[in-house]
Amino acid sequence: MAGKRTAAERRGVLCVFLAAVLYSIGGLCIKVIPWNGMSINSARNIVSVLVVGGYLYFTHHPPRWNRWIGLGAISVCGTNVLFSLANKLTTAANTIVLQFTAPIFVILLAAVFWRKKPGRLDLIACGIVLLGVLCFFVDSLEMGGMLGNVLALISGLSYAGVFLLNDLPDSDPISSVFWGDALSVVLGFPFLLRETAFTPLAITSVVILGAFQVGLAYILMCIGLRTTPAVTASLISGIEPVLNPLLVAIFYREPVGNMALVGAVIVIVSVVGYNVLRGREGTPQTQP
């Protein structure tokens, strides 16, 4: 059996958790910006490239490039683009519940490409978290918005790739983030040039998205992934699908039902319980 978590491992878990909290503001900020999803994604990533580029500069870490870093960049870009588009085409609740299929995709990808079998605790925790997420959104899942729902589901696959950034051969997660954000800027820039509603609220929301929900969040995630296995990180991020639609419900008036509150309790308790068991019992963690 592995020993209890080290201080570095605990810091890694905290960084992943804080990244998930920052990711959770995305639904609200995107909802209040009256632009096309591609425009929003391009604009927020202009800010993010500056934030991540500044981090690379001050840490003396020039961005690297190889095919594996490029694959990671595609995962980052795909997650950025699909999340922005889905939030405009369906509800924040639908978007995040479908994107949070990511832990399942992490387990499947690890099994297919790394021949790594998930541990029993991983599977149990994943199942309980997904049950909680489904309960949380049972009042919000609806017919319609099919394209947005499909895009959100695909984003679950690309989001799984983000959690696996540290496990690709010759990887450099922060370089993948930098290039993925840069690609997001390029893909959406033609749409951004057509926008006319540059209101103070829109500009402020874009800056918040770029600096915190994308830039700082990805930096924290990359730091956390150094010592946190992909499956564990994806489960810790279970806090995001709870906070994201809650913020939208509070500030954008998208309703949250009683089952949503039950789901919130299930997700939080299961994620906390999973990490307590990992930390105290020293159960071997599934890799990657």
WOURBEL-V428672 format. One record per residue. N is the residue number from 1. RES is the residue in one letter. SS is DSSP state (H for helix, E for strand, - for the rest). PHI is phi as a letter, one per 40 degrees, with the letter a starting at -180 (none if undefined). NEAR is the number of other ideal C-beta (glycine too) atoms within 10 Angstrom. Layout:
# WOURBEL-V428672
N/RES/SS/PHI/NEAR + N/RES/SS/PHI/NEAR
This chain:
# WOURBEL-V428672
1/M/-/none/7 + 2/A/-/c/11 + 3/G/-/c/7 + 4/K/-/c/12 + 5/R/-/d/19 + 6/T/-/c/10 + 7/A/H/c/8 + 8/A/H/c/10 + 9/E/H/c/21 + 10/R/H/c/15 + 11/R/H/c/16 + 12/G/H/c/23 + 13/V/H/c/19 + 14/L/H/c/15 + 15/C/H/c/23 + 16/V/H/c/26 + 17/F/H/c/21 + 18/L/H/c/17 + 19/A/H/c/25 + 20/A/H/c/25 + 21/V/H/c/17 + 22/L/H/c/24 + 23/Y/H/d/27 + 24/S/-/c/24 + 25/I/-/c/20 + 26/G/H/c/28 + 27/G/H/d/28 + 28/L/H/c/25 + 29/C/H/c/26 + 30/I/H/c/26 + 31/K/H/c/18 + 32/V/H/c/14 + 33/I/-/c/25 + 34/P/-/c/14 + 35/W/-/b/24 + 36/N/-/c/17 + 37/G/H/d/22 + 38/M/H/c/20 + 39/S/H/c/24 + 40/I/H/c/30 + 41/N/H/c/32 + 42/S/H/c/26 + 43/A/H/c/28 + 44/R/H/c/31 + 45/N/H/c/32 + 46/I/H/c/19 + 47/V/H/c/21 + 48/S/H/c/30 + 49/V/H/d/21 + 50/L/H/c/14 + 51/V/H/c/20 + 52/V/H/c/27 + 53/G/H/c/15 + 54/G/H/c/12 + 55/Y/H/c/19 + 56/L/H/c/18 + 57/Y/H/c/10 + 58/F/H/c/8 + 59/T/-/c/10 + 60/H/-/f/6 + 61/H/-/b/13 + 62/P/-/c/9 + 63/P/-/c/17 + 64/R/-/c/16 + 65/W/-/a/13 + 66/N/-/a/14 + 67/R/H/c/10 + 68/W/H/c/17 + 69/I/H/c/23 + 70/G/H/c/16 + 71/L/H/c/16 + 72/G/H/c/27 + 73/A/H/c/24 + 74/I/H/c/15 + 75/S/H/c/23 + 76/V/H/c/27 + 77/C/H/c/24 + 78/G/H/c/20 + 79/T/H/c/26 + 80/N/H/d/30 + 81/V/H/c/23 + 82/L/H/c/25 + 83/F/H/c/25 + 84/S/H/c/30 + 85/L/H/c/23 + 86/A/H/c/29 + 87/N/H/c/29 + 88/K/H/c/19 + 89/L/H/b/19 + 90/T/-/a/23 + 91/T/-/c/25 + 92/A/H/c/27 + 93/A/H/c/27 + 94/N/H/d/23 + 95/T/H/d/33 + 96/I/H/c/30 + 97/V/H/c/26 + 98/L/H/c/24 + 99/Q/H/c/28 + 100/F/-/c/28 + 101/T/-/c/21 + 102/A/H/d/27 + 103/P/H/d/30 + 104/I/H/c/16 + 105/F/H/c/18 + 106/V/H/c/31 + 107/I/H/c/21 + 108/L/H/c/14 + 109/L/H/c/19 + 110/A/H/c/24 + 111/A/H/c/13 + 112/V/H/c/9 + 113/F/H/c/12 + 114/W/-/b/13 + 115/R/-/f/7 + 116/K/-/b/18 + 117/K/-/c/12 + 118/P/-/c/18 + 119/G/-/c/17 + 120/R/H/c/10 + 121/L/H/c/20 + 122/D/H/d/24 + 123/L/H/c/15 + 124/I/H/c/14 + 125/A/H/c/24 + 126/C/H/c/21 + 127/G/H/c/13 + 128/I/H/c/19 + 129/V/H/c/27 + 130/L/H/c/21 + 131/L/H/c/14 + 132/G/H/c/24 + 133/V/H/c/26 + 134/L/H/c/15 + 135/C/H/c/20 + 136/F/H/c/29 + 137/F/-/b/26 + 138/V/-/c/16 + 139/D/-/c/16 + 140/S/-/b/22 + 141/L/-/c/16 + 142/E/-/a/12 + 143/M/-/c/6 + 144/G/-/g/11 + 145/G/-/g/18 + 146/M/H/c/10 + 147/L/H/c/12 + 148/G/H/c/21 + 149/N/H/c/21 + 150/V/H/c/15 + 151/L/H/c/24 + 152/A/H/c/28 + 153/L/H/c/17 + 154/I/H/c/17 + 155/S/H/c/26 + 156/G/H/c/21 + 157/L/H/c/20 + 158/S/H/c/22 + 159/Y/H/c/28 + 160/A/H/c/25 + 161/G/H/c/24 + 162/V/H/c/28 + 163/F/H/c/29 + 164/L/-/c/26 + 165/L/H/d/28 + 166/N/H/c/22 + 167/D/H/b/21 + 168/L/-/c/21 + 169/P/-/c/8 + 170/D/-/f/9 + 171/S/-/c/18 + 172/D/-/a/21 + 173/P/H/d/24 + 174/I/H/c/23 + 175/S/H/c/23 + 176/S/H/c/30 + 177/V/H/c/32 + 178/F/H/d/26 + 179/W/H/c/23 + 180/G/H/c/31 + 181/D/H/c/28 + 182/A/H/c/20 + 183/L/H/c/19 + 184/S/H/c/28 + 185/V/H/c/20 + 186/V/H/c/11 + 187/L/H/c/16 + 188/G/H/c/26 + 189/F/H/c/16 + 190/P/H/d/11 + 191/F/H/c/17 + 192/L/H/c/18 + 193/L/-/c/9 + 194/R/-/c/10 + 195/E/-/c/16 + 196/T/-/b/6 + 197/A/-/c/10 + 198/F/-/c/11 + 199/T/-/c/11 + 200/P/H/d/7 + 201/L/H/c/12 + 202/A/H/c/19 + 203/I/H/c/12 + 204/T/H/c/13 + 205/S/H/c/23 + 206/V/H/c/24 + 207/V/H/c/15 + 208/I/H/c/18 + 209/L/H/d/27 + 210/G/H/c/25 + 211/A/H/c/17 + 212/F/H/b/20 + 213/Q/H/c/26 + 214/V/H/b/29 + 215/G/H/d/25 + 216/L/H/c/18 + 217/A/H/c/26 + 218/Y/H/c/29 + 219/I/H/c/23 + 220/L/H/c/21 + 221/M/H/c/26 + 222/C/H/c/23 + 223/I/H/c/20 + 224/G/H/c/26 + 225/L/H/c/26 + 226/R/-/c/13 + 227/T/-/b/20 + 228/T/-/b/29 + 229/P/-/d/25 + 230/A/H/d/28 + 231/V/H/c/28 + 232/T/H/c/28 + 233/A/H/c/27 + 234/S/H/c/28 + 235/L/H/c/28 + 236/I/H/d/26 + 237/S/H/c/26 + 238/G/H/d/27 + 239/I/H/c/22 + 240/E/H/c/27 + 241/P/H/c/31 + 242/V/H/c/25 + 243/L/H/c/21 + 244/N/H/d/25 + 245/P/H/c/29 + 246/L/H/c/21 + 247/L/H/c/19 + 248/V/H/c/29 + 249/A/H/c/19 + 250/I/H/c/11 + 251/F/H/b/12 + 252/Y/H/b/14 + 253/R/-/g/7 + 254/E/-/c/18 + 255/P/-/c/12 + 256/V/-/b/19 + 257/G/-/c/15 + 258/N/H/c/10 + 259/M/H/c/15 + 260/A/H/c/20 + 261/L/H/c/15 + 262/V/H/c/14 + 263/G/H/c/25 + 264/A/H/c/21 + 265/V/H/c/13 + 266/I/H/c/21 + 267/V/H/c/26 + 268/I/H/c/16 + 269/V/H/c/13 + 270/S/H/c/21 + 271/V/H/c/22 + 272/V/H/c/13 + 273/G/H/c/13 + 274/Y/H/d/23 + 275/N/H/c/19 + 276/V/H/c/10 + 277/L/H/c/14 + 278/R/H/c/25 + 279/G/H/c/14 + 280/R/H/c/10 + 281/E/H/c/12 + 282/G/-/g/13 + 283/T/-/c/16 + 284/P/-/d/12 + 285/Q/-/c/18 + 286/T/-/c/21 + 287/Q/-/b/13 + 288/P/-/c/19
